[in-house]
Amino acid sequence: MEDKIRNLLESAIEEEGYILDEVFYGKEDNVNTLRLVIDKKGYINVGDCVKVNEIVNPILDEADPISESYVLDICSKEKGSGEDEQ
């Protein structure tokens, strides 16, 4: 499932300057969860997560790759990959 979703979304996310670092689909606290972990040069902020959400939602709605209901979670890696790291 994760590979199918990655193939569906990765190019659209990369076109906007983001990296799709990880795709996870499974149960968390008994809730189906689709988690997309994104990255970019510099640090990810809430606005970046919102922007990626706006990119992927229409694609997921149209392709409908997951038949059951789920929660979409878009988040960043724990530590950014920005130029400020030393």
Order of alpha helices (4+ residues) and beta strands (2+ residues): alpha-beta-beta-alpha-beta
